[in-house]
Amino acid sequence: MPKSYLSEDDKVGMTENCIYLAESFAAGQAGDKQAAWAWMALAEVPAHALLSAKHRNGADWVREKGLNTKPAEEAYGNDWLDRDI
């Protein structure tokens, strides 16, 4: 697991996915970009947000960041990164 920036008390009541996103944000706030992206890669990002990231940054960027693309694959098909959608 990436370096944690949240205390156990901070995590109380959060879902696992919420913890990943909060850790990513906290790592980014601390200037630890490596940990921020590592936490983001563990999170389940909504399909529409992944598609937006593809449109804004390109398919290779999504791949390089190691984002979990399963939600987009379920919504748009396994080849969504390589298609024009």
N, C-alpha and C positions, 0 to 999 in steps of 0.2 A: 504494500500500500504506500502511496505517496506520503510525504511529511504532512502531519496534521497541524492545523492552525486553530482548531476548535477544541474547547474543553468538553469533557463529558457532560457537564451541565448545559453547555450550549446545544448539545445534540438531543437533549430530552424532548420527546414528543415529535421528533422529525422522522419522516420515512427515510429509508436507506437512500433513495434517489435524492431527496432533499438534502441529506447530509453531504452527498457527493457535490451537489451544486453549491452549497454553502461553503464547503471546504475549498472548492475552486475559487469562489469569490474572495474568501479570506486569504488564500495564497496569493492571488493577484494583488490584493490590497497590500500585502506584505512585500510585494516585488518579486515573488518567487514564481516566475512564469512557468518553469518546468513543472512544479507541483500543481499549479493552476490547471495546466493542460492535462496532466496525468489524472487529476480528479475529474475534469470534464469528460475525459475518455471513458470513465467508469459510469457516468450518468446516462440515463435514457433521455435523450433530447427528443422533443416531439418532431414528427416527420416534417411538418411545415417549416420548422426552424432549421432543420438540416437542409431542406430544399433552398431556403433563403440563403444559407451559408454557401451552398454550391453556386447559386446565382451571383452572389457578391464576391466570392473568393476563388471559385473554381473547384472542380472535382478533385484535382490533385491536392489542393489545400485540405479538403475534408479527409482525404486519405492520409496525408502527412500528419495531421493532428491526431489520428487514431480514434476518431469519434465512433461511437456505437451507432452504426447505420441501420440496425435491425428495424426500428420503427419506419424509416423511409423505405426500406426494402419491402416491408409488409404493405405499405400504402401505395407505392409507385412501381414495385417490381424490383427484382434483384439487379437489374441493369440500369437503375435510375441515375447513377452517377455518369454513365456513358451515353445516356439519351438526352435529347433536347426536350425537356419538360418544364 
